Amino acid sequence: MALAAQRDGFEWCYGRFLVADGRTERRNVHGLSRVFLPKLTPEANRALRQDRNFVKSQLKHYGLQYDEREFTGNGVKLLKKALEAGKFDSVPPSILELEQQLRKESISTRTLGELVEWTPNGSDELVNFYFLDSANKKCQAW
């Protein structure tokens, strides 16, 4: 049984908030800038090779709308342009709220035994949910 909840193209699965199409986690702006600006690093190239939807997923995580005509090749030019314009500086509240809703939805329907078995770093997630009820990390460090 998967520990997952999905809605609006996102999912909470095994303790991670992902864009469902490609199962890509959100990267923080500092990590994105470090590996994509001013030129692509080997880390950036690896991310692009491993996930053909990487750029589209990051744009979705940050709520960035774009015209499909702007997206050429693997989307690196669009990603760089958005990074340089500061469009990755914050995640929209609606996406942060959806993340928390999916997290709670996924976790609240499971028994403690299922959570221990299926949640990576289970102790952190379980303590946060059952005892502290604190928000999960907003984005993954690169």
KETOR-506346 format. One record per atom (N, C-alpha, C): z, x, y. Coordinates in steps of 0.1 Angstrom, whole numbers, plus 5000, padded with zeros to 4 digits. Atoms other than C-alpha are relative to their C-alpha. Layout:
ZXY;...
REM end
This chain:
500050084988;500050005000;500050095012;500149924988;499050155033;500949945011;499150034989;501450155062;499249995013;501050014989;498950025087;500049865007;500350124992;498249765114;498850035009;501249984992;494949725132;499849895010;500450094990;493749565164;499250075010;500749954988;491149615191;499450144998;500649875003;489549915174;501050124998;498949905002;492950095170;500749974988;499150035011;495250135141;501350095001;498849925002;498750255134;500150024985;500149975015;498650425100;500850124997;499249895005;501250645083;500650085012;499349934989;503050715116;499150065011;500949954990;499950785137;499249895006;500850094992;498050595164;498650065001;501449955002;494350625157;499049915006;501250084999;490950505168;499549974986;500350035014;490050315137;498750064995;501349955004;486450425137;500150155001;499849865000;486850785126;501450054998;498549975002;490650775124;500450125008;499749894991;491051005154;501249985008;498850004992;494351075171;499650045015;500249974986;494651095209;500550145002;499649864996;494751455223;500449995014;499650014986;496551525255;499150075009;500949954991;494751615286;500050155001;499949854999;496051975287;499250064989;500749955012;494752035252;498549995001;501450034999;491451875259;499450105010;500549924990;490952075291;500050154995;499949865005;492052405274;498850034991;501049975010;489452375246;498649965004;501450044996;486552205265;499650065013;500349954987;486752355300;500350155001;501350034994;485052555314;498950004989;501050015011;483152605281;500849974987;499450035013;483752505245;500650124993;499449905008;486152705225;499749984985;500250035014;485952745187;500849884995;499250125003;488752475185;499249885003;500850124996;486452235204;498949984991;501150015009;483552315182;500449954986;499550045013;485652265151;500349855000;499750144998;486851925164;498849914999;501250074999;483351815171;499350004986;500649995014;482151925136;500749914991;499250085009;484951755118;500049855002;499950144997;484751425136;498849975010;501250034991;481351305149;500349905011;499650104990;483151035169;501150055009;498849944993;485651275185;499949965015;500050024985;484451235221;500149855003;499950144998;483950855218;501549954998;498650045003;487450825203;500950045011;499149964989;489051025231;499849915012;500350094989;487250815257;500749864997;499450135003;488550495239;501650015001;498649984999;492150635237;500550005015;499649994985;492150685275;499449885007;500550124993;490450345282;498850025009;501149974991;487350505297;498749934995;501350075002;484250285299;498950095004;501249924997;480850445300;498749934996;501350055003;477250355299;499450084988;500549935012;475650445265;499050105004;501049914996;472850615284;500650135005;499349884996;475450865297;500450094988;499649935012;476350965262;498850064993;501149935006;473951225250;500550104990;499649905010;474151445219;501449964995;498650035005;477851475209;500949965011;499250064989;479051355243;500850115008;499249894994;480451695255;499949995015;500250004985;478851665290;500849895006;499250114995;480451325295;501550034999;498649965002;483851445282;500450105011;499749904989;483751745306;500049945014;500150064987;482651535335;501349915003;498850094998;485551285329;501350095001;498949914999;488051575324;500150055014;500149944987;486951735357;500349905011;499750114990;487251395375;501449954999;498650045001;490851355363;500249864993;499950135007;490051045342;500850004987;499149995012;492151175313;501550035004;498749974996;495251215334;501149904995;499150105005;496850895321;499449904990;500450105009;496650645293;500349875006;499750134994;496350285305;501249934993;498850075006;499550085300;499649904989;500450105011;497549825279;499950074987;500249935013;496750095253;501450054995;498649965004;500350235253;500749884994;499450125005;501549875248;499549964986;500750035013;499049815220;500650104989;499549905009;500250145204;501449964995;498750045004;503850025204;500049874992;500150135008;502949675191;499550034986;500549975013;500949815162;501150084992;499049925007;503750065154;501149904995;499050105004;506349785153;499549914990;500650095010;504049555134;499950074987;500149935012;503449815108;501350034994;498749965006;506949925104;500949894997;499150115002;508749595107;499749924988;500350085012;506949445077;500350084987;499849925011;507949725054;501550014996;498649975004;511149785034;500350145004;499649864997;513150095041;499550094989;500549915011;512050235007;498550035002;501449984998;508350185016;499850105012;500149914989;508950355049;500350154997;499649865005;510650655033;498850064992;501149955009;507750685008;498850035008;501349994994;504850635032;499950065014;500049954986;505850765067;500150155000;499849854999;505151135073;501150035010;498949964992;508051305089;500949875001;499350135001;509850985077;501350005007;498750014994;513251085089;499949985015;500250024985;512051105126;499649865003;500550134998;510150785124;501149894997;499050105004;512950595106;501250005010;498949994991;515650725129;499649935013;500450064987;513650625160;499949854999;500250145001;512750285147;501349924996;498850075004;515950185129;501250025008;498849974993;518550355150;499950025015;500149974986;517250465183;499149905007;501050094995;514350215188;499350075012;500749944989;512750475211;498550004998;501550005000;509050505219;499650134992;500549885008;507050735196;499250085011;500749914991;505251035212;498749935005;501250074994;502450915235;498750074996;501249935004;499951175224;500350134992;499849885008;499551455200;499750135008;500349884994;499751805213;498850074993;501149945007;496652005205;500450104991;
REM end
